[in-house]
Amino acid sequence: MNGGSVNVRIGTLDDMGRRFSDAWHRAEAGEAVDESNLTFPDLEALLAALTPKRLHLLRHVRHHPAPSIKALAAELHRDYKNVHRDVDTLSRLGLLARTPQGVVAPYGAVEARLVL
C-alpha cells in the first residue's frame, strides 16, 4: 500500500478521459506519473459515497488495519451489516482494500477540491 493520496473530483467522462490522456502523454515523454483519481458525476454522488461514517471508518482503518470486518465493526461499535456495506462501497471505490491480512486503507490522504 503506497500511503500516497487519491484526488477526489467531480467531473464528466470527458474530464476523466482528458486526465488519462494527459497522464499517458506525460509518461510517454519520460515523466514519472503516479497519480490516483476518483471522479464522481456530481456533488450529490460524492456525498452519498463518502458519508461521515464512511470517512470515519476510512480514517480508523488507515491507522488501525482490521483483521476482519467483524473485528472492525466491534472496534467502531457499529452494526456488522452496515460496516460490511461501507467496506464494500469503499473497496469498490478503491479507498479500502481487502487482503488476506484484513481490511487496509491504501492511501494516506483523500484530497478533494470543489471549484465554484
N, C-alpha and C positions, 0 to 999 in steps of 0.2 A: 504494500500500500504506500502510495507516494507521499501523502501528507501535504501535498500542494493544495491548490484551490480550484474550485469549479465556478465558472461565471454563469449566473442565472440571468436569463434575458427574456424579454417579451418581444416577439417578432413573428415574421411570416416564414413560410418555407423558402421564399426567395432570399430572405435575410440569412437563413441557415446556409443556403447554397453559396451565397457570396462569401461568408466566413470560411466555408470549406475550401472554396476555390482560392481565396486569398492565402490560406494556410498551405495549400498544395503548391502554389507558385513560390511562396517563401521557402518551402522545403526543397523545391527544385533548384532554387538559387543557392542552396547550401546552408540556409539559415536553420538552426535547430528550432523546431516547432514542438512545443509541449504545452498544449492548452486544452482545457476541457470546458465545454459549453453545454448548458441545458436551457432549451428555449421553450417557452410557453406561448400559446397564441394570444393570450390577454392576461390582464392582472387578475381577473376572477379565477382563471385556471391555475395561476401561480399560487394564489392564496388558498385555493381548495386543496392543492397538493402539499403545500408547506404550511400546515396549520401550526399553531403554537405548540400543541402536544407533540407533533412530529418533529419540530425543531428541538424541543426539549429532549426527546428520545435520541435524536441525532447527536446532540451535544454530549449526552450521557455516554452513548456508545463510543464516541471519539475518545473519551478519557477513560472509559471502563468497558473494553470489549466484553461481550457477554458470551458464555459458552453455549447458550441456547435462548430461544425466545421465551421459554418458560422462566428461565433464570432472570431474563431481562424484565419480564412482566413483574416478577416478585421484587426486583430491585427498585422498580419505578412505582410499585404499589398500584398497578393498573391491571385491568382485566386482560387475561391471556388473549382472548379473541380480538380485542381492539389493538393490542400490541402486535399481534400476528398480522393483522390487516395493515397497520402502519409500516411494519418492516417490509411487507410485500411491496407496498407502494414505493417506499424509499429505495428498495432494491431495484425495482423496475426503472426508476429514475437514475440509477447509478450512484446514489448517495450513500447507500449501505451495500455491503457485500456479505453473503453467507458463505462461509468457508468451513472446512472440516473442523476448524478450531472454534467456530461460532460466528457471531454477528460482529462485524467490524465496520468502521467508517473510514473509507479510503482517503478522504480529503480533510485537511486541517482547517479549511475555511470555505464558506459558501458566500460568494460575493455577488450582490445584486445592485443594479443601478437603474433607477427609473428616470427616464427623460420625460419632462413635462412639455 
